[in-house]
């Protein structure tokens, strides 16, 4: 029987834990046999001392072993792909990527999460579609991927339960920002969820977890290492989150933008990220093609309408109404005018996310409810020229008072200058 205090002491002093010790510790924690206060102390020791690559792998496996796993490969007889984002503002990428991948004949299966604070969650966005079911049984999940080509669902309570508990604990003990703990948390869920190959979109900048590209690269390398040790193919895209992605921020607004993008009508930065992720998912699939051919096929699926057909098939399969008319619209729509003439030098992702949060588009606490109709449409983004009095953005609000409150916060997100800023691509680097 392990003694948690001894393991905490060893990690505090820079030692390492064995695979068996991690297993016993995580199983004990999942069963409420190891108390929160001891795991809090261990998480803080890990935060300062770090984990070796072997320990990160052992912790990942230990968390997986506390719950159920899904074997999609055996069930479908195919290589199944998945995409994960580390979270940002206006990030509706999976909702557009999945149907394009499915239209190209590759099974796409994703277990997703909800948003908290200024970052939006994929499940919250999908729940703005009337009738859409985010909770499916494992059998329903597998059957839908087989029949409709894809599914995006909420992770079951029995999938990596130790990670759910540990994540909540890290959130309230200031031990979230550690590469090994973040990598183990993400990859434990991806591996347990059954994907064979995964593209990870690691966000970098103001609206992201990782503020610098060096931090994002270190996290990406930890996840690549876990993928290799677990027999999974992983590709990491490092992408810009200094400004929101696309033009829509807010749940139903983002669904509309995802639909437009699947039809080939989305904003350029968002379309570029969607094509970059999709082409690499096709390249790690069982089609036997490279990334360049993957991009050609993805572009063709958008152009010939098969991607949108796959979107409609997916939404119908999960009980939703795929028509744009079914999506909620906010009763108050107000333009926010530029106070001066010039170029948008900066558009703060966090500030835009916080403005959307004030409107009711997100959660401050896990118990908060979301208004799916509200949000922000960004008419001008970094590098765009704007004249004084022209619309920078559009607020979609439930009430005039809510619009009044959000407007100053939204204007403050913009920095206007006399000269355009240097160009910054949406894809900053690719690893793996």
Secondary structure by P-SEA (a helix, b strand, c coil): cccaaaaaaaaaacccccaaaaaaaaaaaaaccccaaaaaaaaaaaaaccccaaaaaaaaaaaaacccccccccccccbbbbbbbccccccaaaaaaaaaaaaabbbbbbbbcccccccccaaaaaaccccccccccaaaaaaaaaaccccccccccccaaaaaaaaaaaaaacccccaaaaaaaaaaaaaaacccbbbbbcccccccccccaaaaaaaaaaaaaaaaaacbbbbbbbccccccccccccaaaaaaaaaaaaaccccaaaaaaaaaaaaaaaaaccccccaaaaaaaaaaaaaaaaaaaaaaaaaaaaccccccccbbbbcbbbbbbbccccccccccaaaaaaaaaaaccccccccccccccbbbbbcccccccccccccccccccccaaaaaaaaaaaaaaccccccccccccccccccc
